Amino acid sequence: MKKSVFVSLGLLLLAHTPWSQAENSNGKNIFVQRCAMCHGADIKGTGPLANKSNPPTPDLTTAAFKRRLNDYPGVIVSSVVLRPNGDLIPRTLRENGVKLPAFTWRVKDLRDLNEYMTAEISKKR
């Protein structure tokens, strides 16, 4: 079941015409505003809240995650939509006094975030 969800989300994202990273300011802005506090600007789990969650925020630039992203292209989006860790993200934010403004995700936002993160992850060694 999970594999089909990841693959379906991945195919939905791959159907979108890719942008160059320079044009994808929406994906970068979403990442900086909503993800970097845990994942860090380098996507290596180095943000100020990275070690304040249990489990700690993972490094998404590892070879293991790159293989997972290759096998399940929708893994980034499914993590946003399905929240496989349940209440981990909202709980970590609450416990650390971080209040994010409400955000209505559009399909374009999910695609842009996926494209930005995938491009950044593929650059890292």
MOPAC internal coordinates of N, CA, C and O (Angstrom, degrees):
PM7 1SCF
backbone

  N    0.0000 0     0.00 0     0.00 0    0    0    0
  C    1.4489 1     0.00 0     0.00 0    1    0    0
  C    1.5254 1   111.37 1     0.00 0    2    1    0
  O    1.2310 1   120.33 1   129.27 1    3    2    1
  N    1.3524 1   116.97 1   -50.73 1    3    2    1
  C    1.4560 1   119.72 1  -178.35 1    5    3    2
  C    1.5169 1   111.31 1   -61.68 1    6    5    3
  O    1.2310 1   120.61 1   139.22 1    7    6    5
  N    1.3399 1   116.44 1   -40.78 1    7    6    5
  C    1.4636 1   119.25 1  -178.64 1    9    7    6
  C    1.5233 1   110.18 1   -61.08 1   10    9    7
  O    1.2310 1   119.80 1   138.30 1   11   10    9
  N    1.3346 1   117.99 1   -41.70 1   11   10    9
  C    1.4602 1   120.04 1  -178.98 1   13   11   10
  C    1.5245 1   111.25 1   -66.84 1   14   13   11
  O    1.2310 1   119.76 1   146.35 1   15   14   13
  N    1.3271 1   118.06 1   -33.65 1   15   14   13
  C    1.4622 1   120.79 1   176.83 1   17   15   14
  C    1.5185 1   109.83 1   -65.96 1   18   17   15
  O    1.2310 1   120.33 1   133.38 1   19   18   17
  N    1.3431 1   116.97 1   -46.62 1   19   18   17
  C    1.4543 1   120.75 1   179.04 1   21   19   18
  C    1.5210 1   110.98 1   -60.89 1   22   21   19
  O    1.2310 1   120.40 1   134.01 1   23   22   21
  N    1.3202 1   116.84 1   -45.99 1   23   22   21
  C    1.4605 1   121.01 1  -178.71 1   25   23   22
  C    1.5189 1   110.19 1   -64.72 1   26   25   23
  O    1.2310 1   119.79 1   137.01 1   27   26   25
  N    1.3399 1   118.00 1   -42.99 1   27   26   25
  C    1.4646 1   121.49 1   179.32 1   29   27   26
  C    1.5194 1   111.25 1   -61.86 1   30   29   27
  O    1.2310 1   120.49 1   134.26 1   31   30   29
  N    1.3256 1   116.66 1   -45.74 1   31   30   29
  C    1.4583 1   119.87 1   177.93 1   33   31   30
  C    1.5175 1   110.29 1   -63.93 1   34   33   31
  O    1.2310 1   120.34 1   140.84 1   35   34   33
  N    1.3130 1   116.96 1   -39.16 1   35   34   33
  C    1.4544 1   120.79 1   179.14 1   37   35   34
  C    1.5157 1   111.81 1   -63.31 1   38   37   35
  O    1.2310 1   120.34 1   136.87 1   39   38   37
  N    1.3261 1   116.95 1   -43.13 1   39   38   37
  C    1.4585 1   120.49 1   179.75 1   41   39   38
  C    1.5188 1   110.73 1   -65.46 1   42   41   39
  O    1.2310 1   120.10 1   141.87 1   43   42   41
  N    1.3291 1   117.41 1   -38.13 1   43   42   41
  C    1.4545 1   121.51 1   176.66 1   45   43   42
  C    1.5241 1   109.70 1   -60.00 1   46   45   43
  O    1.2310 1   120.69 1   136.56 1   47   46   45
  N    1.3160 1   116.29 1   -43.44 1   47   46   45
  C    1.4657 1   120.38 1  -179.47 1   49   47   46
  C    1.5163 1   111.82 1   -70.12 1   50   49   47
  O    1.2310 1   120.31 1   139.76 1   51   50   49
  N    1.3234 1   117.02 1   -40.24 1   51   50   49
  C    1.4554 1   120.70 1  -177.85 1   53   51   50
  C    1.5217 1   112.06 1   -69.28 1   54   53   51
  O    1.2310 1   120.08 1   158.04 1   55   54   53
  N    1.3363 1   117.46 1   -21.96 1   55   54   53
  C    1.4550 1   120.91 1   179.05 1   57   55   54
  C    1.5246 1   111.54 1   -70.17 1   58   57   55
  O    1.2310 1   120.35 1   162.94 1   59   58   57
  N    1.3113 1   116.93 1   -17.06 1   59   58   57
  C    1.4580 1   122.63 1   179.68 1   61   59   58
  C    1.5295 1   109.74 1   -78.32 1   62   61   59
  O    1.2310 1   120.24 1   -40.43 1   63   62   61
  N    1.3004 1   117.14 1   139.57 1   63   62   61
  C    1.4620 1   120.35 1   177.30 1   65   63   62
  C    1.5175 1   109.62 1   -66.96 1   66   65   63
  O    1.2310 1   119.41 1   -57.99 1   67   66   65
  N    1.3378 1   118.74 1   122.01 1   67   66   65
  C    1.4634 1   120.31 1  -177.48 1   69   67   66
  C    1.5270 1   112.75 1   -66.19 1   70   69   67
  O    1.2310 1   121.47 1   -35.41 1   71   70   69
  N    1.3170 1   114.79 1   144.59 1   71   70   69
  C    1.4572 1   122.00 1   175.20 1   73   71   70
  C    1.5038 1   107.38 1  -101.15 1   74   73   71
  O    1.2310 1   120.94 1   -18.88 1   75   74   73
  N    1.2957 1   115.80 1   161.12 1   75   74   73
  C    1.4530 1   117.56 1   169.66 1   77   75   74
  C    1.5214 1   106.66 1   -74.63 1   78   77   75
  O    1.2310 1   120.71 1   -23.90 1   79   78   77
  N    1.3095 1   116.25 1   156.10 1   79   78   77
  C    1.4538 1   119.95 1  -178.00 1   81   79   78
  C    1.5316 1   110.86 1   -60.62 1   82   81   79
  O    1.2310 1   119.95 1   144.59 1   83   82   81
  N    1.2989 1   117.70 1   -35.41 1   83   82   81
  C    1.4567 1   120.79 1  -179.30 1   85   83   82
  C    1.5221 1   111.60 1   -63.26 1   86   85   83
  O    1.2310 1   120.21 1   147.95 1   87   86   85
  N    1.3261 1   117.20 1   -32.05 1   87   86   85
  C    1.4576 1   121.23 1  -179.73 1   89   87   86
  C    1.5219 1   112.25 1   -81.67 1   90   89   87
  O    1.2310 1   119.80 1   165.63 1   91   90   89
  N    1.3143 1   117.99 1   -14.37 1   91   90   89
  C    1.4541 1   121.21 1  -173.38 1   93   91   90
  C    1.5248 1   111.85 1   -91.88 1   94   93   91
  O    1.2310 1   120.48 1  -121.83 1   95   94   93
  N    1.3154 1   116.69 1    58.17 1   95   94   93
  C    1.4589 1   119.52 1   179.23 1   97   95   94
  C    1.5224 1   111.18 1   -70.14 1   98   97   95
  O    1.2310 1   119.38 1   151.42 1   99   98   97
  N    1.3373 1   118.78 1   -28.58 1   99   98   97
  C    1.4563 1   120.95 1   178.40 1  101   99   98
  C    1.5280 1   110.60 1   -63.22 1  102  101   99
  O    1.2310 1   119.96 1   133.14 1  103  102  101
  N    1.3230 1   117.67 1   -46.86 1  103  102  101
  C    1.4649 1   120.97 1   179.13 1  105  103  102
  C    1.5179 1   111.57 1   -62.24 1  106  105  103
  O    1.2310 1   120.53 1   137.77 1  107  106  105
  N    1.3195 1   116.59 1   -42.23 1  107  106  105
  C    1.4653 1   120.40 1   179.04 1  109  107  106
  C    1.5244 1   110.63 1   -65.41 1  110  109  107
  O    1.2310 1   120.17 1   135.70 1  111  110  109
  N    1.3261 1   117.27 1   -44.30 1  111  110  109
  C    1.4681 1   120.63 1   179.39 1  113  111  110
  C    1.5256 1   111.68 1   -60.65 1  114  113  111
  O    1.2310 1   120.36 1   136.39 1  115  114  113
  N    1.3166 1   116.92 1   -43.61 1  115  114  113
  C    1.4653 1   120.24 1   178.52 1  117  115  114
  C    1.5206 1   109.64 1   -62.22 1  118  117  115
  O    1.2310 1   120.37 1   135.01 1  119  118  117
  N    1.3272 1   116.89 1   -44.99 1  119  118  117
  C    1.4570 1   120.11 1   179.95 1  121  119  118
  C    1.5344 1   110.66 1   -60.29 1  122  121  119
  O    1.2310 1   120.40 1   130.64 1  123  122  121
  N    1.3122 1   116.85 1   -49.36 1  123  122  121
  C    1.4670 1   121.20 1  -177.89 1  125  123  122
  C    1.5296 1   110.74 1   -60.92 1  126  125  123
  O    1.2310 1   120.30 1   137.05 1  127  126  125
  N    1.3220 1   117.04 1   -42.95 1  127  126  125
  C    1.4643 1   121.20 1  -175.65 1  129  127  126
  C    1.5184 1   113.89 1   -78.58 1  130  129  127
  O    1.2310 1   119.45 1   149.99 1  131  130  129
  N    1.3401 1   118.66 1   -30.01 1  131  130  129
  C    1.4527 1   119.96 1  -170.33 1  133  131  130
  C    1.5293 1   114.72 1  -120.95 1  134  133  131
  O    1.2310 1   119.62 1   166.14 1  135  134  133
  N    1.3247 1   118.33 1   -13.86 1  135  134  133
  C    1.4635 1   120.24 1  -172.36 1  137  135  134
  C    1.5245 1   113.82 1  -122.97 1  138  137  135
  O    1.2310 1   120.62 1   144.30 1  139  138  137
  N    1.3339 1   116.42 1   -35.70 1  139  138  137
  C    1.4633 1   120.81 1  -172.11 1  141  139  138
  C    1.5254 1   113.39 1   -63.66 1  142  141  139
  O    1.2310 1   119.51 1   156.23 1  143  142  141
  N    1.3289 1   118.53 1   -23.77 1  143  142  141
  C    1.4608 1   119.86 1  -179.63 1  145  143  142
  C    1.5276 1   111.48 1   -60.90 1  146  145  143
  O    1.2310 1   120.55 1   154.60 1  147  146  145
  N    1.3138 1   116.56 1   -25.40 1  147  146  145
  C    1.4733 1   120.37 1   175.34 1  149  147  146
  C    1.5312 1   110.70 1  -108.03 1  150  149  147
  O    1.2310 1   120.70 1   131.19 1  151  150  149
  N    1.3341 1   116.26 1   -48.81 1  151  150  149
  C    1.4591 1   120.16 1  -174.84 1  153  151  150
  C    1.5162 1   113.60 1   -77.33 1  154  153  151
  O    1.2310 1   119.78 1   161.93 1  155  154  153
  N    1.3419 1   118.02 1   -18.07 1  155  154  153
  C    1.4574 1   121.34 1  -179.60 1  157  155  154
  C    1.5163 1   110.89 1    79.59 1  158  157  155
  O    1.2310 1   120.88 1   -24.65 1  159  158  157
  N    1.3160 1   115.93 1   155.35 1  159  158  157
  C    1.4627 1   121.13 1  -179.96 1  161  159  158
  C    1.5280 1   111.30 1   -60.27 1  162  161  159
  O    1.2310 1   120.71 1   153.90 1  163  162  161
  N    1.3396 1   116.25 1   -26.10 1  163  162  161
  C    1.4649 1   121.24 1  -178.71 1  165  163  162
  C    1.5325 1   113.46 1   -91.45 1  166  165  163
  O    1.2310 1   120.15 1  -179.46 1  167  166  165
  N    1.3261 1   117.32 1     0.54 1  167  166  165
  C    1.4667 1   124.84 1   178.92 1  169  167  166
  C    1.5436 1   111.84 1    64.24 1  170  169  167
  O    1.2310 1   120.72 1  -160.49 1  171  170  169
  N    1.3201 1   116.22 1    19.51 1  171  170  169
  C    1.4664 1   120.66 1  -177.19 1  173  171  170
  C    1.5335 1   112.94 1  -102.23 1  174  173  171
  O    1.2310 1   120.13 1  -164.91 1  175  174  173
  N    1.3348 1   117.36 1    15.09 1  175  174  173
  C    1.4572 1   119.38 1  -179.32 1  177  175  174
  C    1.5135 1   111.95 1    73.42 1  178  177  175
  O    1.2310 1   120.88 1  -141.16 1  179  178  177
  N    1.3361 1   115.92 1    38.84 1  179  178  177
  C    1.4599 1   121.21 1  -175.58 1  181  179  178
  C    1.5225 1   113.51 1  -113.99 1  182  181  179
  O    1.2310 1   119.93 1  -169.72 1  183  182  181
  N    1.3276 1   117.73 1    10.28 1  183  182  181
  C    1.4602 1   120.56 1  -179.11 1  185  183  182
  C    1.5219 1   111.32 1   -68.47 1  186  185  183
  O    1.2310 1   120.03 1   -13.72 1  187  186  185
  N    1.3317 1   117.54 1   166.28 1  187  186  185
  C    1.4620 1   121.34 1  -177.24 1  189  187  186
  C    1.5301 1   114.30 1   -61.02 1  190  189  187
  O    1.2310 1   119.86 1   157.81 1  191  190  189
  N    1.3227 1   117.88 1   -22.19 1  191  190  189
  C    1.4666 1   120.40 1   178.63 1  193  191  190
  C    1.5272 1   112.94 1  -102.29 1  194  193  191
  O    1.2310 1   119.89 1  -176.47 1  195  194  193
  N    1.3115 1   117.81 1     3.53 1  195  194  193
  C    1.4729 1   122.46 1  -173.19 1  197  195  194
  C    1.5240 1   113.26 1   -55.77 1  198  197  195
  O    1.2310 1   120.03 1   137.93 1  199  198  197
  N    1.3072 1   117.55 1   -42.07 1  199  198  197
  C    1.4688 1   120.40 1  -177.54 1  201  199  198
  C    1.5181 1   112.82 1   -97.26 1  202  201  199
  O    1.2310 1   120.53 1  -169.38 1  203  202  201
  N    1.3242 1   116.59 1    10.62 1  203  202  201
  C    1.4609 1   120.28 1   179.72 1  205  203  202
  C    1.5180 1   111.74 1  -100.30 1  206  205  203
  O    1.2310 1   120.36 1  -178.59 1  207  206  205
  N    1.3224 1   116.91 1     1.41 1  207  206  205
  C    1.4631 1   120.47 1   175.63 1  209  207  206
  C    1.5219 1   108.33 1  -107.22 1  210  209  207
  O    1.2310 1   121.12 1   -20.33 1  211  210  209
  N    1.3042 1   115.45 1   159.67 1  211  210  209
  C    1.4636 1   120.89 1   178.19 1  213  211  210
  C    1.5176 1   107.87 1  -128.28 1  214  213  211
  O    1.2310 1   119.46 1   -74.14 1  215  214  213
  N    1.3179 1   118.64 1   105.86 1  215  214  213
  C    1.4648 1   128.61 1     7.64 1  217  215  214
  C    1.5291 1   110.94 1   -77.07 1  218  217  215
  O    1.2310 1   120.54 1   -18.85 1  219  218  217
  N    1.3276 1   116.57 1   161.15 1  219  218  217
  C    1.4677 1   120.78 1   177.31 1  221  219  218
  C    1.5314 1   110.69 1   -61.89 1  222  221  219
  O    1.2310 1   120.88 1   -22.93 1  223  222  221
  N    1.3026 1   115.92 1   157.07 1  223  222  221
  C    1.4646 1   121.97 1   179.85 1  225  223  222
  C    1.5295 1   109.86 1   -62.65 1  226  225  223
  O    1.2310 1   120.20 1   -49.59 1  227  226  225
  N    1.3390 1   117.22 1   130.41 1  227  226  225
  C    1.4705 1   119.21 1  -178.39 1  229  227  226
  C    1.5245 1   113.47 1   -79.51 1  230  229  227
  O    1.2310 1   121.42 1   -22.43 1  231  230  229
  N    1.3086 1   114.88 1   157.57 1  231  230  229
  C    1.4562 1   123.75 1   172.11 1  233  231  230
  C    1.5255 1   106.73 1   -79.91 1  234  233  231
  O    1.2310 1   120.45 1   -65.27 1  235  234  233
  N    1.3203 1   116.74 1   114.73 1  235  234  233
  C    1.4689 1   120.88 1  -177.95 1  237  235  234
  C    1.5212 1   112.95 1   -87.13 1  238  237  235
  O    1.2310 1   120.28 1  -173.80 1  239  238  237
  N    1.3286 1   117.07 1     6.20 1  239  238  237
  C    1.4612 1   119.59 1   179.30 1  241  239  238
  C    1.5286 1   112.58 1  -102.10 1  242  241  239
  O    1.2310 1   120.38 1  -175.21 1  243  242  241
  N    1.3280 1   116.88 1     4.79 1  243  242  241
  C    1.4643 1   119.78 1  -179.24 1  245  243  242
  C    1.5232 1   110.76 1   -70.67 1  246  245  243
  O    1.2310 1   121.01 1   -20.74 1  247  246  245
  N    1.3096 1   115.67 1   159.26 1  247  246  245
  C    1.4708 1   120.81 1   177.24 1  249  247  246
  C    1.5290 1   110.18 1   -60.09 1  250  249  247
  O    1.2310 1   120.39 1   142.11 1  251  250  249
  N    1.3252 1   116.86 1   -37.89 1  251  250  249
  C    1.4692 1   120.48 1  -179.19 1  253  251  250
  C    1.5293 1   110.77 1   -62.96 1  254  253  251
  O    1.2310 1   120.15 1   136.15 1  255  254  253
  N    1.3359 1   117.32 1   -43.85 1  255  254  253
  C    1.4628 1   118.57 1   179.43 1  257  255  254
  C    1.5171 1   110.93 1   -70.07 1  258  257  255
  O    1.2310 1   119.98 1   143.30 1  259  258  257
  N    1.3203 1   117.65 1   -36.70 1  259  258  257
  C    1.4660 1   119.97 1   177.40 1  261  259  258
  C    1.5270 1   110.77 1   -60.30 1  262  261  259
  O    1.2310 1   120.45 1   140.12 1  263  262  261
  N    1.3503 1   116.75 1   -39.88 1  263  262  261
  C    1.4768 1   120.13 1   176.54 1  265  263  262
  C    1.5320 1   110.01 1   -64.28 1  266  265  263
  O    1.2310 1   120.81 1   137.75 1  267  266  265
  N    1.3240 1   116.05 1   -42.25 1  267  266  265
  C    1.4700 1   120.10 1   179.42 1  269  267  266
  C    1.5257 1   110.44 1   -62.44 1  270  269  267
  O    1.2310 1   120.45 1   136.80 1  271  270  269
  N    1.3247 1   116.74 1   -43.20 1  271  270  269
  C    1.4583 1   121.13 1   178.49 1  273  271  270
  C    1.5235 1   110.85 1   -63.75 1  274  273  271
  O    1.2310 1   120.23 1   142.48 1  275  274  273
  N    1.3235 1   117.17 1   -37.52 1  275  274  273
  C    1.4572 1   121.36 1   176.69 1  277  275  274
  C    1.5329 1   110.69 1   -66.08 1  278  277  275
  O    1.2310 1   120.30 1   137.27 1  279  278  277
  N    1.3328 1   117.04 1   -42.73 1  279  278  277
  C    1.4641 1   121.58 1  -178.57 1  281  279  278
  C    1.5257 1   112.65 1   -73.31 1  282  281  279
  O    1.2310 1   120.81 1   145.94 1  283  282  281
  N    1.3317 1   116.06 1   -34.06 1  283  282  281
  C    1.4707 1   122.44 1  -177.29 1  285  283  282
  C    1.5298 1   108.72 1  -130.38 1  286  285  283
  O    1.2310 1   119.49 1   -98.29 1  287  286  285
  N    1.3305 1   118.57 1    81.71 1  287  286  285
  C    1.4609 1   121.27 1  -174.36 1  289  287  286
  C    1.5299 1   114.00 1   -57.58 1  290  289  287
  O    1.2310 1   119.82 1   160.51 1  291  290  289
  N    1.3042 1   117.95 1   -19.49 1  291  290  289
  C    1.4643 1   121.33 1  -179.50 1  293  291  290
  C    1.5085 1   114.16 1   -93.02 1  294  293  291
  O    1.2310 1   119.43 1  -169.56 1  295  294  293
  N    1.3361 1   118.70 1    10.44 1  295  294  293
  C    1.4648 1   120.91 1  -173.73 1  297  295  294
  C    1.5242 1   112.01 1   -62.64 1  298  297  295
  O    1.2310 1   119.13 1   144.02 1  299  298  297
  N    1.3044 1   119.26 1   -35.98 1  299  298  297
  C    1.4680 1   120.91 1   179.83 1  301  299  298
  C    1.5219 1   110.06 1   -67.10 1  302  301  299
  O    1.2310 1   120.49 1   129.80 1  303  302  301
  N    1.3103 1   116.68 1   -50.20 1  303  302  301
  C    1.4622 1   120.83 1  -179.14 1  305  303  302
  C    1.5271 1   110.99 1   -65.53 1  306  305  303
  O    1.2310 1   120.30 1   138.96 1  307  306  305
  N    1.3224 1   117.04 1   -41.04 1  307  306  305
  C    1.4630 1   118.28 1  -179.75 1  309  307  306
  C    1.5233 1   110.98 1   -64.43 1  310  309  307
  O    1.2310 1   119.93 1   150.41 1  311  310  309
  N    1.3204 1   117.74 1   -29.59 1  311  310  309
  C    1.4608 1   120.15 1   176.93 1  313  311  310
  C    1.5240 1   110.88 1   -67.64 1  314  313  311
  O    1.2310 1   120.33 1   146.12 1  315  314  313
  N    1.3185 1   116.98 1   -33.88 1  315  314  313
  C    1.4655 1   121.28 1   177.08 1  317  315  314
  C    1.5222 1   109.87 1   -73.73 1  318  317  315
  O    1.2310 1   120.28 1   132.88 1  319  318  317
  N    1.3281 1   117.07 1   -47.12 1  319  318  317
  C    1.4625 1   121.94 1  -173.63 1  321  319  318
  C    1.5268 1   112.17 1   -76.93 1  322  321  319
  O    1.2310 1   120.01 1   132.66 1  323  322  321
  N    1.3182 1   117.59 1   -47.34 1  323  322  321
  C    1.4643 1   121.59 1  -172.05 1  325  323  322
  C    1.5224 1   114.21 1   -90.86 1  326  325  323
  O    1.2310 1   119.87 1   162.59 1  327  326  325
  N    1.3217 1   117.86 1   -17.41 1  327  326  325
  C    1.4638 1   122.83 1  -177.34 1  329  327  326
  C    1.5256 1   111.64 1    44.47 1  330  329  327
  O    1.2310 1   120.36 1  -110.41 1  331  330  329
  N    1.3170 1   116.91 1    69.59 1  331  330  329
  C    1.4679 1   119.79 1  -177.05 1  333  331  330
  C    1.5225 1   113.53 1   -61.03 1  334  333  331
  O    1.2310 1   119.96 1   160.16 1  335  334  333
  N    1.3203 1   117.69 1   -19.84 1  335  334  333
  C    1.4685 1   120.76 1   177.25 1  337  335  334
  C    1.5234 1   112.09 1   -94.03 1  338  337  335
  O    1.2310 1   120.18 1  -164.37 1  339  338  337
  N    1.3196 1   117.26 1    15.63 1  339  338  337
  C    1.4586 1   121.03 1   177.24 1  341  339  338
  C    1.5146 1   112.32 1    64.69 1  342  341  339
  O    1.2310 1   120.80 1    60.06 1  343  342  341
  N    1.3192 1   116.08 1  -119.94 1  343  342  341
  C    1.4621 1   122.89 1  -174.02 1  345  343  342
  C    1.5284 1   112.88 1   -91.91 1  346  345  343
  O    1.2310 1   119.57 1  -169.60 1  347  346  345
  N    1.3217 1   118.42 1    10.40 1  347  346  345
  C    1.4648 1   121.72 1  -173.48 1  349  347  346
  C    1.5294 1   112.80 1   -54.83 1  350  349  347
  O    1.2310 1   120.02 1   129.58 1  351  350  349
  N    1.3174 1   117.56 1   -50.42 1  351  350  349
  C    1.4627 1   120.19 1  -176.52 1  353  351  350
  C    1.5305 1   111.13 1   -66.94 1  354  353  351
  O    1.2310 1   119.28 1   125.93 1  355  354  353
  N    1.3444 1   118.98 1   -54.07 1  355  354  353
  C    1.4722 1   117.64 1   179.35 1  357  355  354
  C    1.5337 1   112.68 1   -60.07 1  358  357  355
  O    1.2310 1   119.96 1   142.74 1  359  358  357
  N    1.3158 1   117.68 1   -37.26 1  359  358  357
  C    1.4660 1   120.91 1   179.67 1  361  359  358
  C    1.5270 1   110.58 1   -64.91 1  362  361  359
  O    1.2310 1   120.22 1   135.21 1  363  362  361
  N    1.3292 1   117.18 1   -44.79 1  363  362  361
  C    1.4653 1   120.96 1   179.25 1  365  363  362
  C    1.5286 1   110.54 1   -61.04 1  366  365  363
  O    1.2310 1   120.60 1   137.61 1  367  366  365
  N    1.3237 1   116.46 1   -42.39 1  367  366  365
  C    1.4626 1   120.16 1   178.43 1  369  367  366
  C    1.5281 1   110.42 1   -63.69 1  370  369  367
  O    1.2310 1   120.37 1   131.80 1  371  370  369
  N    1.3386 1   116.90 1   -48.20 1  371  370  369
  C    1.4773 1   121.44 1   179.54 1  373  371  370
  C    1.5194 1   111.45 1   -58.08 1  374  373  371
  O    1.2310 1   120.64 1   131.63 1  375  374  373
  N    1.3269 1   116.39 1   -48.37 1  375  374  373
  C    1.4626 1   120.92 1  -176.26 1  377  375  374
  C    1.5235 1   112.43 1   -64.69 1  378  377  375
  O    1.2310 1   120.26 1   160.41 1  379  378  377
  N    1.3139 1   117.10 1   -19.59 1  379  378  377
  C    1.4595 1   120.98 1  -178.80 1  381  379  378
  C    1.5273 1   112.65 1  -110.78 1  382  381  379
  O    1.2310 1   120.72 1  -166.91 1  383  382  381
  N    1.3363 1   116.22 1    13.09 1  383  382  381
  C    1.4597 1   121.46 1   175.15 1  385  383  382
  C    1.5106 1   115.33 1    67.54 1  386  385  383
  O    1.2310 1   120.19 1  -156.52 1  387  386  385
  N    1.3310 1   117.24 1    23.48 1  387  386  385
  C    1.4616 1   120.70 1   179.83 1  389  387  386
  C    1.5245 1   108.51 1   -94.34 1  390  389  387
  O    1.2310 1   121.11 1   -55.07 1  391  390  389
  N    1.3264 1   115.49 1   124.93 1  391  390  389
  C    1.4645 1   120.73 1   179.24 1  393  391  390
  C    1.5207 1   108.61 1  -116.32 1  394  393  391
  O    1.2310 1   121.31 1   -69.09 1  395  394  393
  N    1.3060 1   115.10 1   110.91 1  395  394  393
  C    1.4692 1   120.25 1   176.80 1  397  395  394
  C    1.5138 1   108.51 1   -92.04 1  398  397  395
  O    1.2310 1   119.86 1   -40.12 1  399  398  397
  N    1.3225 1   117.88 1   139.88 1  399  398  397
  C    1.4663 1   118.73 1   175.15 1  401  399  398
  C    1.5220 1   109.85 1   -65.29 1  402  401  399
  O    1.2310 1   121.25 1   -28.23 1  403  402  401
  N    1.3197 1   115.21 1   151.77 1  403  402  401
  C    1.4655 1   120.06 1   177.06 1  405  403  402
  C    1.5298 1   108.69 1   -56.54 1  406  405  403
  O    1.2310 1   121.13 1   -31.09 1  407  406  405
  N    1.3161 1   115.43 1   148.91 1  407  406  405
  C    1.4585 1   120.40 1  -178.29 1  409  407  406
  C    1.5164 1   108.15 1  -141.56 1  410  409  407
  O    1.2310 1   120.70 1   -53.25 1  411  410  409
  N    1.3156 1   116.26 1   126.75 1  411  410  409
  C    1.4551 1   121.58 1   176.33 1  413  411  410
  C    1.5209 1   107.76 1   -97.26 1  414  413  411
  O    1.2310 1   120.84 1   -71.51 1  415  414  413
  N    1.3235 1   116.00 1   108.49 1  415  414  413
  C    1.4613 1   121.21 1  -177.90 1  417  415  414
  C    1.5226 1   110.08 1   -73.07 1  418  417  415
  O    1.2310 1   121.00 1   -50.68 1  419  418  417
  N    1.3172 1   115.69 1   129.32 1  419  418  417
  C    1.4582 1   121.95 1   171.36 1  421  419  418
  C    1.5293 1   107.18 1  -103.29 1  422  421  419
  O    1.2310 1   120.22 1   -19.88 1  423  422  421
  N    1.3093 1   117.19 1   160.12 1  423  422  421
  C    1.4589 1   120.91 1   177.02 1  425  423  422
  C    1.5276 1   109.18 1   -56.69 1  426  425  423
  O    1.2310 1   120.00 1   139.60 1  427  426  425
  N    1.3146 1   117.61 1   -40.40 1  427  426  425
  C    1.4648 1   121.78 1   178.72 1  429  427  426
  C    1.5300 1   110.93 1   -59.24 1  430  429  427
  O    1.2310 1   120.13 1   139.54 1  431  430  429
  N    1.3202 1   117.35 1   -40.46 1  431  430  429
  C    1.4673 1   120.65 1   179.37 1  433  431  430
  C    1.5228 1   110.63 1   -63.34 1  434  433  431
  O    1.2310 1   120.53 1   135.75 1  435  434  433
  N    1.3218 1   116.59 1   -44.25 1  435  434  433
  C    1.4598 1   120.94 1   179.24 1  437  435  434
  C    1.5281 1   110.69 1   -62.95 1  438  437  435
  O    1.2310 1   120.73 1   136.80 1  439  438  437
  N    1.3145 1   116.22 1   -43.20 1  439  438  437
  C    1.4745 1   120.18 1   177.93 1  441  439  438
  C    1.5176 1   111.11 1   -63.18 1  442  441  439
  O    1.2310 1   120.93 1   134.23 1  443  442  441
  N    1.3215 1   115.82 1   -45.77 1  443  442  441
  C    1.4648 1   119.95 1  -178.41 1  445  443  442
  C    1.5288 1   111.02 1   -63.58 1  446  445  443
  O    1.2310 1   120.28 1   135.82 1  447  446  445
  N    1.3181 1   117.07 1   -44.18 1  447  446  445
  C    1.4636 1   120.47 1   178.73 1  449  447  446
  C    1.5229 1   110.33 1   -61.68 1  450  449  447
  O    1.2310 1   120.65 1   135.22 1  451  450  449
  N    1.3294 1   116.36 1   -44.78 1  451  450  449
  C    1.4549 1   120.68 1   179.11 1  453  451  450
  C    1.5255 1   111.01 1   -60.62 1  454  453  451
  O    1.2310 1   120.27 1   134.23 1  455  454  453
  N    1.3170 1   117.10 1   -45.77 1  455  454  453
  C    1.4636 1   120.68 1  -179.17 1  457  455  454
  C    1.5296 1   111.16 1   -63.84 1  458  457  455
  O    1.2310 1   120.64 1   137.31 1  459  458  457
  N    1.3192 1   116.37 1   -42.69 1  459  458  457
  C    1.4695 1   119.64 1   179.79 1  461  459  458
  C    1.5251 1   110.46 1   -63.48 1  462  461  459
  O    1.2310 1   120.54 1   128.94 1  463  462  461
  N    1.3258 1   116.58 1   -51.06 1  463  462  461
  C    1.4553 1   119.84 1  -176.93 1  465  463  462
  C    1.5184 1   111.72 1   -65.18 1  466  465  463
  O    1.2310 1   120.03 1   138.39 1  467  466  465
  N    1.3189 1   117.56 1   -41.61 1  467  466  465
  C    1.4606 1   121.00 1   179.48 1  469  467  466
  C    1.5289 1   110.63 1   -61.01 1  470  469  467
  O    1.2310 1   120.71 1   137.10 1  471  470  469
  N    1.3276 1   116.24 1   -42.90 1  471  470  469
  C    1.4727 1   119.84 1   178.33 1  473  471  470
  C    1.5286 1   110.87 1   -64.00 1  474  473  471
  O    1.2310 1   120.36 1   136.89 1  475  474  473
  N    1.3337 1   116.93 1   -43.11 1  475  474  473
  C    1.4719 1   119.93 1   180.00 1  477  475  474
  C    1.5366 1   110.97 1   -65.84 1  478  477  475
  O    1.2310 1   120.58 1   137.36 1  479  478  477
  N    1.3156 1   116.49 1   -42.64 1  479  478  477
  C    1.4640 1   120.87 1  -179.21 1  481  479  478
  C    1.5210 1   110.65 1   -63.84 1  482  481  479
  O    1.2310 1   120.65 1   140.22 1  483  482  481
  N    1.3258 1   116.37 1   -39.78 1  483  482  481
  C    1.4763 1   119.12 1  -177.65 1  485  483  482
  C    1.5284 1   111.26 1   -69.39 1  486  485  483
  O    1.2310 1   119.77 1   156.36 1  487  486  485
  N    1.3332 1   118.04 1   -23.64 1  487  486  485
  C    1.4674 1   121.04 1   178.29 1  489  487  486
  C    1.5301 1   112.02 1   -77.30 1  490  489  487
  O    1.2310 1   120.46 1   152.61 1  491  490  489
  N    1.3212 1   116.74 1   -27.39 1  491  490  489
  C    1.4670 1   120.73 1  -174.79 1  493  491  490
  C    1.5204 1   110.90 1   -79.09 1  494  493  491
  O    1.2310 1   121.03 1   -33.55 1  495  494  493
  N    1.3250 1   115.63 1   146.45 1  495  494  493
  C    1.4795 1   120.43 1   177.01 1  497  495  494
  C    1.4801 1   110.21 1  -116.16 1  498  497  495
  O    1.2310 1   120.10 1   180.00 1  499  498  497

